[in-house]
């Protein structure tokens, strides 16, 4: 779908009121991603993040009194949007599925990689899993390189594992050159959590044949 279509859906939803429940949130998400073959694009992700971040209960600037989420008819700030508990739950599932960046103040930011690259990394990781080639090891990433983190998947449950892709972002220097993550040739996977709470590494997993120049 296009960014304009997502923005039109958001506009229509907000015309019906500033309170967003799960069906309204699902309508916005479905407009952006119709199917697994319809990857989320940057503009769509930005519009959804902006809508979510307009909640007065997040961001640390305007704390919400108890009960406000269900009793507020007209928000104090005209830009505020109130999300129900079920709408927030649906948003969290969507943000995990599409690797949105979670900020410490409760807000979110669009993913740092395209939906196409995210799908490619998940497929490559799944291929390694299905082939029985998993060998988690405690260890360190190569010295001197920076890495960008992208959520691959998160298991359900209290003692769940979280799997994070680590993409090379170039050497750690005073004035680094921008790196196009979309051209990444490989990535590592960090597994954290679980009963023992250990962090282990796997990789590199190649997105392109390492013999290709």
Buried (B, 14 or more C-beta within 10 A) or exposed (E): BEBEEBBEBBEEBBEEEBBBBBEBBBBBBBBBBEEEEEBBBBBBBBBBBBBBBBBBBBBEEEEBEEEBBEEBEEBEEEEBBBBBEBBBEBBBEBBBBBBBBBBEEEBBBBBBBBBEBBBBBBEBBEEBEEEEEEEBEEEEBEEEEBBBBBBBBBEEEEEEBBBBBBBBBBEEEEEEEEBEBEEBEBBBBBBEBBEEEEBBBBBBBBBEEEEEE
